[in-house]
Amino acid sequence: MSSFLEPIPTPEILKSAVEASLKSINSVGPLPIDAIKLLILDQSTGINTPVDRLNSRKQLTNFIRELGHYDAKQSHLLHEHFLNGISIKKYADTYGPSSRFTVNDHKNKALIALTDLILNIEREGRKQRRLAQKRTLLTPKNPGIFGVNALIANTVTQLCAPTAAPAICLTGIGGSGKTAVADAIVRRVIDTDTFRDVFWFRADPNQVDLLGALAAQVAQRFLKPGQIRSKAEKLDYVINTLSTQPYLVIIDNLEGDNNFAEIADFIQQISGASKVLLTSRAYPDPLAAINVIRVPLNEISFDAAVELLTAYATQHNNLEIIQTVREQAEDIYLYIGGHPFALKLVVGMLAKGLPIKIFLSDLSIWSLRQTQDLYDHIYKKLWTTLLSPSGKELLRSMPIVADKGGKLADIEVYSGLHPVLVYDALQELIEFALVEERGSLTQPAYGLHSLTTSFLLRDIIAWPSHSKVSKRSEEKLLFIKAIRRAVELWTKRTTAAKHAFLEQVQELDTIRNVAKFGLVEPDTHAIVVDLVSNSFEIVWRDAEEEVWLTLIQDAIAVCPTPETKAKLLQQYGYALRETRQFDAAVNAYTQSLAILEAYPDYKDRYRNHIGLALCYRAQKRSTLHKQQLALAAATLPQYEDTLKQAEVYDRAGWVYLQQGNVMQSVRAYKQALHLYESAGDTSQYAMVLMNLGATYYAAGHDNLAYIYYAKASAYADQSKVSNFVYLYTEYSIGCCYFIAQRYEDCIAHLTYVLDEHNDLFQHSTRQLYEDDIAEAKRRLAAD
């Protein structure tokens, strides 16, 4: 494996290459290969090859044009001579009384200036590329790594060497600094330009499908949402990509419960192109069997410990603390040893006013040589002596975001504290080193060290003296808060919030946990229904059918109330209908209606009748189809909520159109438009415009149909918040071509969208496209 980016050439070599490339720009065929190899010019994306970027007139012209911002005469000379083919003699004769020698001298200076410009662009591009990669790391840069510089340098060399082992595993006990050292290694590797990109994955010890989660995270960098559906497909895609291009994958925090055999197999499949850096307390046989290099992290030396203590004391801006740790360094090291994380915790305690003599007085040197005993003593001293009530309350809620870290908004919800108290408590815990800062400056996140998490779950949440609830009740409380946070994310209705919501749902294993904790409180019923319903809109519309079907099946199985079960069955019917399982869909809708017989005031029963009508229409059972349409019209409810009212009018428009009542349909759709517009929901507004277009087209009013389809396309184009809206935007364009009798354009456009975005289509949407293509072909043949 060689470096992904070649070293930047010297100015002299690059000048020769630039001149050779310019001389060849108007010739037939590619630029000289030697020149291309030198002209890397990799920008922040690091995607395009040198040939892609430089084997074109446009690229070289851009550089010459850019030179014009600094020296217009030099830019003009190069443009005329190399791009327009004007000889130096003719240039000298045309642009003033100047000797040919003088013009050649100007040309040489212009080439030097152009070379300098290209070198500056290259250097800045590489700098931005490195910064972009470092921004993807899960932890901010550590203030200092002590006593392991030689180890870090050697590991960097091995990772970047083409013939070294396929992976390196940093091993060490909890608190030995594995993650911090890995972070330092990766930052240095990035500066070598060896790998196309880096991916940092923090393993969850409770993760059932570790590789599936890893593939999902890596695929996010390559793919659009919903582009690949299943976990297996994502894993295959990621393995294929990593096995053919040089990437560095970091798998942090591996524990004994993770499947090391699967990880070993993954490493073997991508070896040869990519490398893996692991951090783990263990070094199991599957890793040893494939020659993964083990790099153990032992306790740091006394001198390194003094440097660490001083560096972290300095962060507190307190000269007294700095002096204390220096004076007491020998005693601290005698009792604490060279455990980096324990030393950080001790500095936090001293900074908060705990005298070192009090901390050390009740310690026995020999009893604390067991690492577990050492950390237990430190944590209990922090909890009982120094933490504020708000700090304790916040820390108790943190295990739910411990592994990957949580945003401040998440932590506010989980803790139940006032936002002002949350911020102060968070700063307190950071100063104690109990909370770790993760994420980036623009997207900060906060998590816990695995030792802190273990202490909280074992000794705090389960301590009767500090909590009146059991560990199970505590977990249940945290879980309910997490559900509420998930629903809150959904209400923001942005693409980022929707995908954050979906990640939360999947990570919590939500529905199974509802069953596990036996959540039977009435308010929890509503939360679970919202959770499943909202995840339906996200997951289904982004073509994650498998995920949502599993989710709703679990929900129905553990559903605690009949009314809730009816709503879930209703949505399950929709999912089955979309996958053309019409008999099963009819059964789900019918079960839902049977349950709702005991709830005559339930407003949403009309959805079941509409769903049944569509099933019966697909099965060509016209009598039942008409019967269900009539029942849908009879059960359309009235809501006080504007968006609910708009939705009902939209549904009513469809029902009336199916019954052949065009005027009623138009009135209902226009009322829906008015309500959506007043609520500012432009994506739904676009959908109703399209429905109006379809209504007018069905009634034979082609001009009006064209107008509303065109409006729908314009509005939908402004609100591409999901694949669903995008596909209907493109469909509206096809409808416009169809109405204008431009059948060839209609066929070409709809076929292109089908082929280009094959994996985004649901069954009913695909059928809509295919039906219109078939009709357009029929009319084209008839003409």
C-alpha positions in Angstrom: 0.0 0.0 0.0 1.5 3.3 -1.1 0.4 6.8 0.0 -2.9 7.8 -1.4 -1.3 11.2 -2.3 2.1 11.5 -3.8 4.5 14.0 -2.0 4.2 17.5 -3.3 6.8 18.0 -6.0 9.5 20.7 -5.8 8.8 24.0 -7.5 11.4 23.2 -10.2 10.0 19.8 -11.0 6.4 21.1 -11.0 7.3 24.1 -13.3 8.6 21.6 -15.9 5.5 19.5 -15.6 3.2 22.5 -15.9 5.0 23.7 -19.0 4.9 20.2 -20.6 1.2 20.0 -19.9 0.5 23.4 -21.3 2.4 22.6 -24.5 0.3 19.5 -24.9 -3.0 21.1 -24.2 -4.0 21.5 -27.8 -2.6 18.2 -29.0 -4.6 15.1 -29.7 -4.6 12.6 -26.8 -3.9 12.8 -23.1 -1.2 14.9 -21.4 2.2 13.4 -20.9 1.9 10.7 -18.1 5.0 12.0 -16.2 3.5 15.4 -16.0 0.1 14.1 -14.9 1.7 12.2 -12.0 3.2 15.4 -10.7 0.1 17.4 -10.9 -1.9 15.9 -8.1 -3.9 18.9 -7.0 -6.1 16.9 -4.7 -8.7 19.1 -3.1 -10.7 18.6 0.1 -12.8 15.7 -1.3 -9.8 13.6 -2.3 -12.0 11.8 -4.8 -10.8 12.7 -8.3 -7.7 11.3 -9.8 -5.0 13.4 -11.3 -6.1 12.5 -14.8 -9.7 13.5 -14.0 -8.6 16.9 -12.7 -5.8 17.9 -15.1 -6.4 16.1 -18.4 -8.6 18.9 -19.6 -8.3 22.4 -21.2 -10.8 23.7 -18.6 -8.7 22.9 -15.6 -5.5 24.5 -16.9 -7.5 27.5 -18.1 -8.9 27.9 -14.6 -5.4 28.1 -13.2 -4.4 30.7 -15.7 -7.5 32.7 -15.1 -6.9 32.5 -11.3 -3.4 33.9 -12.0 -5.0 36.9 -13.6 -6.3 38.0 -10.2 -2.6 38.6 -9.2 -1.0 39.6 -12.5 -3.2 40.2 -15.5 -0.2 40.5 -18.0 1.3 37.1 -17.0 -2.2 35.5 -17.2 -2.8 37.0 -20.7 0.6 35.9 -22.0 0.1 32.3 -21.0 -3.4 32.2 -22.3 -2.5 33.6 -25.7 0.6 31.5 -26.1 -0.5 28.1 -24.8 -4.2 28.1 -25.1 -4.7 30.2 -28.3 -1.5 29.0 -30.0 0.1 32.4 -30.6 3.8 32.2 -31.0 6.2 34.2 -28.9 7.4 36.1 -31.9 3.9 37.0 -33.0 3.0 37.9 -29.4 6.0 40.2 -29.2 5.0 41.9 -32.5 1.4 42.2 -31.6 1.6 43.5 -28.1 4.2 46.1 -28.3 7.8 46.8 -29.3 9.4 44.1 -27.3 12.2 41.7 -28.2 11.5 38.0 -28.4 14.0 37.5 -25.6 12.1 39.8 -23.3 8.8 38.1 -24.0 10.4 34.7 -23.3 11.7 36.0 -20.0 8.2 37.2 -19.2 6.8 33.8 -20.1 9.3 32.1 -17.8 8.3 34.4 -14.9 4.7 33.7 -15.7 5.3 30.0 -15.6 7.0 30.4 -12.2 4.1 32.4 -10.9 1.6 29.8 -12.2 3.6 27.1 -10.5 3.6 28.9 -7.2 -0.2 29.4 -7.6 -0.7 25.7 -8.2 1.5 24.8 -5.3 -0.4 27.1 -3.0 -3.7 25.6 -4.2 -2.3 22.1 -3.6 -1.1 22.9 -0.1 -4.3 24.5 0.9 -6.3 21.7 -0.6 -4.4 19.1 1.3 -4.7 21.1 4.5 -8.4 21.4 4.2 -8.6 17.7 3.3 -6.8 16.8 6.5 -8.9 19.2 8.6 -12.1 17.7 7.2 -10.9 14.2 8.1 -9.9 15.2 11.7 -13.4 16.8 12.1 -14.9 13.3 11.7 -13.1 11.9 14.7 -15.3 11.3 17.7 -13.1 13.0 20.2 -11.6 16.5 20.3 -7.8 16.7 20.3 -6.4 15.5 23.6 -4.5 18.2 25.6 -1.6 15.9 26.0 -0.4 12.3 25.6 2.5 11.4 27.9 5.0 8.7 28.0 4.0 7.0 24.8 5.5 9.1 22.0 7.8 6.3 20.7 4.8 3.9 20.8 2.7 6.3 18.8 5.4 7.0 16.2 6.1 3.2 15.7 2.4 2.5 15.3 2.0 5.3 12.7 4.9 3.8 10.7 3.3 0.3 10.8 -0.1 1.5 9.8 1.4 3.4 6.8 3.8 0.7 5.7 2.6 -1.3 2.7 3.8 -4.7 3.9 2.9 -4.5 7.6 0.1 -6.4 9.3 -3.5 -5.7 8.2 -4.4 -4.3 11.7 -3.0 -3.1 15.0 -4.7 -3.7 18.3 -4.0 -1.3 21.2 -4.6 -3.3 24.4 -4.7 -2.3 28.1 -6.8 -2.2 31.2 -9.6 0.3 31.6 -8.2 3.8 32.1 -4.9 3.1 30.4 -5.6 5.7 27.7 -6.3 3.5 24.7 -8.8 5.8 23.0 -6.6 8.9 23.6 -3.6 7.2 22.2 -5.6 5.9 19.2 -6.8 9.4 18.6 -3.2 10.8 18.6 -2.1 8.0 16.2 -4.9 8.7 13.8 -4.2 12.4 13.7 -0.6 11.7 12.8 -1.6 9.2 10.2 -4.0 11.7 8.5 -1.0 14.1 8.1 0.8 11.4 6.0 -1.8 11.5 3.3 -1.6 7.6 3.2 -5.4 6.9 3.3 -8.2 8.3 1.3 -10.3 8.8 4.4 -10.6 7.6 8.1 -13.7 6.1 9.8 -13.9 6.1 13.6 -16.4 3.6 15.0 -17.0 3.3 18.8 -18.2 -0.1 19.6 -21.1 -0.6 22.0 -20.4 -3.6 24.3 -24.1 -4.5 24.1 -24.3 -4.2 20.3 -25.7 -7.5 18.8 -24.6 -6.8 15.2 -21.4 -5.0 15.5 -20.4 -5.2 11.9 -23.9 -4.2 10.8 -23.6 -1.0 12.9 -20.1 -0.4 11.6 -21.2 -0.8 8.0 -24.2 1.5 8.5 -22.0 4.3 9.9 -19.4 4.0 7.1 -22.0 3.8 4.4 -23.4 7.2 5.6 -20.3 8.8 4.2 -20.7 7.2 0.8 -24.4 6.8 0.2 -27.6 8.9 0.2 -30.3 8.0 2.7 -32.2 5.0 1.6 -29.9 4.2 -1.4 -29.2 0.8 0.0 -31.8 -0.9 2.2 -30.6 -3.9 4.2 -27.7 -4.3 6.6 -26.3 -7.1 4.5 -26.2 -5.0 1.4 -24.5 -2.1 3.2 -21.9 -4.5 4.7 -21.1 -6.0 1.2 -20.8 -2.5 -0.2 -18.5 -1.3 2.5 -16.3 -4.3 2.3 -16.0 -4.0 -1.5 -15.1 -0.3 -1.2 -12.6 -0.7 1.6 -10.9 -3.7 -0.1 -10.2 -1.7 -3.3 -9.3 1.7 -1.9 -7.0 2.7 1.0 -9.0 3.7 4.1 -8.2 3.5 7.8 -11.0 2.1 10.0 -10.8 2.6 13.8 -12.8 0.3 15.9 -12.7 1.7 19.4 -13.8 0.2 22.8 -14.0 -3.5 21.8 -15.0 -5.6 24.8 -15.3 -9.3 25.6 -18.9 -9.6 24.4 -18.2 -8.4 20.9 -17.7 -11.0 18.2 -13.9 -11.0 17.6 -14.2 -13.8 15.0 -16.4 -11.6 12.8 -14.1 -8.7 13.2 -11.1 -10.9 12.2 -13.0 -12.0 9.1 -13.8 -8.3 8.2 -10.1 -7.4 8.6 -9.0 -10.1 6.3 -11.6 -9.1 3.6 -10.4 -5.5 3.4 -6.6 -6.2 3.9 -4.3 -5.3 1.0 -6.0 -1.9 0.5 -7.2 -0.6 3.9 -6.0 -1.0 7.5 -7.8 -1.3 10.9 -6.8 0.1 14.3 -8.5 -1.6 17.2 -8.6 -0.7 20.9 -9.5 -3.4 23.4 -8.9 -4.7 26.9 -8.4 -8.2 25.4 -6.3 -9.7 22.6 -8.3 -12.8 21.7 -7.2 -15.8 19.5 -9.1 -14.7 16.3 -7.0 -11.6 16.1 -3.7 -13.4 16.9 -4.6 -15.9 14.2 -4.6 -13.3 11.4 -1.4 -11.6 12.6 -2.9 -8.5 14.1 -0.1 -6.6 15.8 -0.7 -6.2 19.5 0.6 -3.0 21.1 0.1 -3.1 24.8 -0.4 0.1 26.8 1.2 -0.3 30.3 1.3 2.1 33.2 3.2 5.3 32.3 6.5 6.2 34.0 6.8 8.6 36.9 8.2 11.4 34.7 5.3 11.0 32.3 2.8 11.0 35.2 4.3 14.3 36.4 3.9 15.8 32.9 0.3 14.6 32.8 -0.6 15.9 36.3 0.9 19.3 35.4 -0.8 19.6 32.1 -4.3 18.8 33.5 -3.7 21.0 36.6 -2.8 23.9 34.2 -6.2 23.6 32.5 -7.8 24.7 35.8 -5.9 28.0 35.7 -5.0 27.7 39.3 -1.3 28.1 40.2 -1.9 26.5 43.7 -3.1 23.3 42.1 -0.1 23.2 39.8 2.2 23.6 42.7 0.4 21.0 44.7 0.6 18.2 42.1 4.2 18.9 41.5 5.0 18.8 45.2 2.9 15.7 45.9 3.7 13.9 42.6 5.7 11.2 44.3 3.0 10.4 46.8 0.3 10.5 44.1 2.3 8.1 41.9 3.0 5.8 44.8 -0.7 5.3 45.5 -2.2 5.8 42.0 0.5 4.4 39.8 0.8 5.2 36.1 -2.9 5.0 35.2 -3.7 8.1 33.1 -7.4 8.2 33.6 -7.1 7.8 37.4 -4.5 10.6 37.5 -6.9 12.9 35.6 -9.6 12.1 38.1 -7.3 12.9 41.0 -6.4 16.3 39.5 -10.2 17.1 39.2 -10.6 16.3 42.9 -7.7 18.5 44.0 -8.9 21.3 41.8 -12.3 21.2 43.6 -10.7 21.6 47.0 -10.1 18.1 48.3 -6.7 18.2 50.2 -4.4 15.5 48.9 -3.6 14.3 52.5 -7.3 13.6 53.1 -7.6 11.7 49.8 -4.5 9.6 50.5 -5.0 9.2 54.3 -7.4 6.3 54.1 -5.6 4.4 51.3 -3.5 1.4 51.6 -0.8 1.1 48.9 -1.2 -2.6 48.6 -4.9 -2.7 48.7 -5.1 -0.3 45.8 -2.8 -2.1 43.4 -5.9 -3.8 42.1 -7.1 -1.4 39.5 -10.8 -2.0 40.2 -10.3 -1.1 43.9 -8.4 2.0 43.0 -11.2 3.4 40.7 -13.9 2.3 43.2 -12.2 4.4 45.9 -11.8 7.5 43.6 -15.4 7.3 42.3 -16.9 6.9 45.8 -14.9 9.8 47.1 -16.0 12.0 44.3 -19.7 11.0 44.7 -19.9 11.3 48.5 -17.6 14.3 49.1 -17.5 16.6 46.1 -20.4 16.3 43.6 -23.3 18.8 43.8 -26.9 17.5 43.8 -27.3 18.7 40.2 -24.0 17.1 39.2 -25.2 13.8 40.7 -28.6 13.9 39.0 -27.0 14.7 35.6 -24.4 11.9 36.0 -27.1 9.4 36.9 -28.8 10.0 33.6 -25.7 9.8 31.5 -25.3 6.1 31.0 -27.9 6.2 28.2 -25.5 8.3 26.0 -22.3 6.9 27.5 -20.9 5.0 24.6 -21.5 7.3 21.6 -22.1 10.5 23.5 -25.1 12.7 23.5 -25.9 16.3 22.5 -26.7 18.9 25.1 -30.4 18.9 24.1 -30.5 15.1 24.6 -28.9 15.4 28.0 -31.4 18.1 29.1 -34.3 15.7 28.3 -32.8 12.7 30.0 -31.7 14.5 33.1 -35.0 16.3 33.8 -33.0 19.3 35.1 -33.6 22.9 34.1 -31.4 23.9 31.2 -29.4 26.4 33.3 -28.7 23.7 35.9 -27.7 21.2 33.1 -25.1 23.5 31.8 -23.5 24.2 35.2 -23.6 20.6 36.2 -22.1 19.5 32.9 -19.2 21.9 33.3 -18.7 20.6 36.9 -18.5 17.0 35.6 -16.1 17.9 32.8 -13.8 19.6 35.3 -13.8 16.4 37.4 -13.1 14.4 34.2 -16.2 12.4 34.9 -17.7 13.5 31.5 -15.7 13.4 28.3 -16.1 16.0 25.6 -16.6 14.4 22.2 -17.9 15.5 18.8 -16.7 18.7 17.2 -16.9 22.5 17.8 -20.0 22.7 15.7 -21.6 19.5 16.9 -20.4 18.9 20.5 -21.3 15.7 22.3 -20.7 14.4 25.8 -20.1 10.8 27.0 -18.7 8.7 29.8 -15.5 6.6 30.1 -16.5 3.0 30.3 -15.2 2.8 33.9 -17.5 5.7 34.9 -20.5 3.9 33.3 -19.7 0.7 35.0 -19.5 2.4 38.4 -22.8 4.2 37.9 -24.7 1.1 36.8 -23.2 -1.1 39.5 -22.9 1.2 42.5 -25.0 4.3 42.1 -28.2 3.3 40.3 -28.4 0.2 42.4 -27.3 1.8 45.8 -30.3 1.8 48.1 -28.7 4.6 50.2 -28.6 6.9 47.2 -31.7 5.8 45.3 -35.2 4.7 46.3 -35.7 2.9 43.1 -34.3 -0.3 41.8 -31.8 -0.6 38.9 -34.6 -1.9 36.7 -36.8 1.1 37.6 -33.9 3.4 36.9 -33.3 1.9 33.5 -37.0 2.1 32.8 -37.0 5.8 33.7 -34.1 6.5 31.4 -35.7 4.6 28.6 -39.0 6.6 28.9 -37.0 9.8 28.7 -35.2 8.5 25.6 -38.5 7.8 23.9 -39.7 11.3 24.6 -36.5 12.7 23.2 -36.9 10.6 20.1 -40.4 11.9 19.5 -39.2 15.5 20.2 -36.5 15.0 17.5 -39.3 14.0 15.1 -41.3 17.1 15.7 -38.5 19.3 14.3 -39.3 17.7 10.9 -35.9 18.3 9.4 -34.0 15.6 7.5 -31.2 15.5 10.0 -33.6 15.3 12.9 -35.5 12.4 11.2 -32.4 10.4 10.8 -31.2 11.2 14.3 -34.6 9.9 15.5 -34.3 6.7 13.5 -30.9 6.1 14.9 -32.2 6.6 18.4 -35.1 4.2 17.8 -32.8 1.5 16.5 -30.1 1.9 19.1 -32.6 1.7 22.0 -34.2 -1.5 20.5 -37.3 0.5 21.4 -40.2 -1.8 21.1 -38.5 -4.8 22.7 -37.6 -2.6 25.7 -41.2 -1.5 26.0 -42.0 -5.2 26.5 -39.0 -5.7 28.8 -39.9 -2.9 31.1 -43.7 -3.6 31.1 -44.6 0.0 30.4 -48.3 0.2 31.2 -48.7 3.8 32.2 -51.3 5.6 30.0 -48.9 8.4 28.9 -46.4 5.8 27.8 -49.0 4.3 25.4 -49.2 7.6 23.6 -45.5 7.8 23.4 -45.1 4.4 22.0 -47.8 5.0 19.4 -46.1 8.3 18.4 -42.8 6.5 18.2 -43.9 3.8 15.9 -46.1 6.0 13.8 -43.4 8.6 13.3 -40.7 6.0 12.6 -43.1 4.7 9.9 -43.0 8.0 8.1 -39.2 8.2 8.3 -38.3 4.7 7.6 -40.9 3.7 5.1 -40.6 6.8 2.9 -36.8 6.3 2.8 -37.4 2.7 1.6 -36.2 1.0 4.8 -39.1 -1.4 4.6 -37.4 -4.3 6.4 -36.6 -2.1 9.4 -40.1 -0.7 9.8 -41.9 -4.0 9.3 -39.8 -5.5 12.1 -40.5 -2.5 14.3 -44.3 -2.6 13.9 -44.6 -6.3 14.2 -42.8 -6.1 17.6 -45.0 -3.2 18.5 -48.2 -5.1 17.8 -47.0 -8.1 19.7 -46.5 -6.1 22.9 -49.2 -3.5 22.5 -50.7 -2.8 25.9 -54.1 -1.3 24.9 -56.8 -2.2 22.2 -56.9 1.4 20.9 -53.2 1.5 20.4 -53.2 -1.9 18.7 -55.9 -0.7 16.3 -53.7 2.2 15.2 -50.7 0.0 14.7 -52.7 -2.6 12.7 -53.9 0.3 10.5 -50.4 1.2 9.6 -49.4 -2.4 9.2 -52.2 -2.7 6.7 -50.7 0.1 4.7 -47.2 -1.5 4.8 -48.7 -4.8 3.6 -50.7 -3.1 0.8 -47.6 -1.3 -0.4 -45.8 -4.6 -0.7 -48.8 -6.0 -2.6 -49.8 -8.4 0.1 -53.4 -7.5 -0.3 -55.1 -10.4 1.5 -52.9 -9.8 4.6 -53.5 -6.1 4.3 -57.3 -6.6 4.3 -56.9 -8.8 7.3 -54.9 -6.1 9.2 -57.4 -3.3 8.3 -60.4 -5.5 9.3 -58.8 -6.4 12.6 -58.3 -2.7 13.3 -61.9 -1.9 12.5 -63.1 -4.8 14.7 -61.2 -3.4 17.7 -62.5 0.1 17.0 -66.2 -1.0 17.2 -65.8 -0.5 21.0 -64.5 3.1 20.3 -67.3 4.9 18.3 -65.6 8.3 18.7 -62.3 7.2 17.3 -61.7 9.7 14.5 -59.1 7.9 12.3 -61.2 4.8 11.3 -61.7 6.4 7.9 -58.0 5.4 7.1 -59.0 1.8 7.4 -61.8 2.2 5.0 -59.6 4.0 2.5 -57.0 1.3 2.8 -59.6 -1.5 2.3 -60.9 0.4 -0.8 -57.4 0.4 -2.3 -56.9 -3.3 -1.6 -60.2 -4.2 -3.2 -59.6 -2.0 -6.2 -56.2 -3.7 -6.7 -58.0 -7.1 -6.5 -60.7 -5.8 -9.0 -63.5 -6.4 -6.4 -65.5 -3.3 -7.5 -68.5 -3.8 -5.3 -66.4 -3.9 -2.1 -64.3 -1.1 -3.4 -67.3 1.2 -3.8 -68.7 0.1 -0.4 -65.5 1.0 1.4 -65.4 4.4 -0.4 -68.9 5.2 0.9 -67.9 4.2 4.4 -64.7 6.3 4.2 -66.8 9.3 3.1 -69.2 8.7 6.0 -66.5 8.5 8.6 -64.4 11.5 7.6 -63.8 13.4 10.9 -63.5 17.0 11.8 -60.4 18.2 13.7 -59.5 21.4 15.4 -55.9 21.1 14.5 -55.1 22.8 11.2 -52.8 20.1 9.8 -55.2 17.4 10.8 -58.1 19.2 9.0 -55.9 19.7 5.9 -55.1 16.0 5.9 -58.8 15.0 6.1 -59.7 17.4 3.2 -56.9 15.8 1.2 -58.2 12.3 1.9 -61.7 13.5 1.1 -60.6 14.8 -2.2 -59.3 11.4 -3.1 -62.5 9.6 -1.9 -64.8 11.9 -3.9 -62.6 11.5 -7.0 -62.8 7.7 -6.7 -66.6 8.1 -6.5 -66.7 10.2 -9.6 -67.7 13.4 -7.9 -65.1 15.8 -9.5 -66.6 19.0 -8.1 -66.6 17.8 -4.6 -63.1 16.5 -5.1 -61.8 19.9 -6.3 -63.5 21.7 -3.4 -61.9 19.3 -0.9 -58.4 19.6 -2.4 -58.6 23.4 -2.5 -59.7 23.5 1.1 -56.7 21.3 1.9 -54.4 23.7 0.0 -55.7 26.6 2.0 -55.1 24.9 5.3 -51.6 23.6 4.4 -50.6 27.0 3.1 -51.8 28.7 6.3 -49.7 26.1 8.3 -46.6 26.6 6.1 -46.3 22.9 5.2 -45.0 23.3 1.6 -44.2 19.7 1.0 -47.8 18.6 1.6 -48.9 21.6 -0.3 -47.1 20.3 -3.3 -48.7 16.9 -3.0 -52.2 18.4 -3.0 -51.4 20.5 -6.0 -50.5 17.3 -7.8 -53.7 15.6 -6.7 -55.6 18.6 -8.1 -53.8 18.1 -11.4 -54.8 14.5 -11.4 -58.4 15.4 -10.7 -58.6 17.9 -13.5 -56.9 15.5 -15.9 -59.4 12.8 -15.0 -62.3 15.3 -15.7 -60.8 16.1 -19.1 -59.6 19.6 -18.2 -56.0 19.3 -19.7 -55.1 22.9 -19.4 -56.0 23.1 -15.7 -54.3 19.8 -15.1 -51.1 21.1 -16.7 -51.2 24.3 -14.6 -51.5 22.3 -11.3 -48.9 19.7 -12.2 -46.4 22.5 -13.0 -47.2 24.2 -9.7 -46.7 20.9 -7.9 -43.4 20.4 -9.5 -42.2 23.9 -8.6 -43.3 23.6 -4.9 -42.0 20.1 -4.5 -38.6 21.1 -5.9 -38.3 23.7 -3.1 -39.1 21.1 -0.4 -37.0 18.0 -1.1 -37.0 16.7 2.4 -37.4 13.0 1.5 -37.2 10.6 -1.4 -41.0 10.5 -1.4 -41.3 14.2 -2.3 -38.5 14.0 -4.8 -40.1 11.1 -6.7 -43.4 12.9 -6.9 -41.6 16.0 -8.1 -40.2 14.1 -11.0 -43.6 12.4 -11.6 -45.2 15.8 -12.0 -42.7 16.8 -14.6 -43.6 13.6 -16.5 -47.3 14.5 -16.2 -46.7 17.9 -17.7 -45.0 16.3 -20.8 -47.9 13.9 -21.1 -50.6 16.5 -21.1 -48.6 18.6 -23.6 -48.6 15.4 -25.8 -44.8 15.3 -25.6 -45.0 11.6 -25.2 -41.4 10.8 -26.1 -40.2 13.3 -23.4 -42.6 11.8 -20.9 -41.3 8.3 -21.6 -37.6 9.4 -21.5 -38.0 11.4 -18.3 -40.0 8.8 -16.2 -37.8 5.9 -17.5 -34.7 7.9 -16.5 -36.0 8.5 -13.0 -37.0 4.8 -12.6 -33.5 3.6 -13.8 -31.5 6.1 -11.9 -33.3 5.8 -8.6 -34.5 2.2 -8.8 -33.8 1.5 -5.1 -35.9 4.4 -3.8 -39.3 3.3 -5.3 -42.1 1.8 -3.2 -44.4 -0.5 -5.0 -47.3 1.8 -5.5 -45.1 4.7 -6.7 -43.3 2.4 -9.2 -46.7 1.2 -10.5 -47.7 4.9 -11.1 -44.6 5.5 -13.2 -44.9 2.3 -15.1 -48.6 2.8 -15.9 -47.9 6.3 -17.3 -45.0 5.1 -19.3 -47.1 2.4 -20.8 -49.9 4.8 -21.6 -47.5 7.3 -23.1 -46.0 4.5 -25.3 -49.5 3.5 -26.4 -50.5 7.1 -27.4 -47.1 7.6 -29.2 -47.7 4.4 -31.2 -51.3 5.5 -32.0 -50.1 8.9 -33.3 
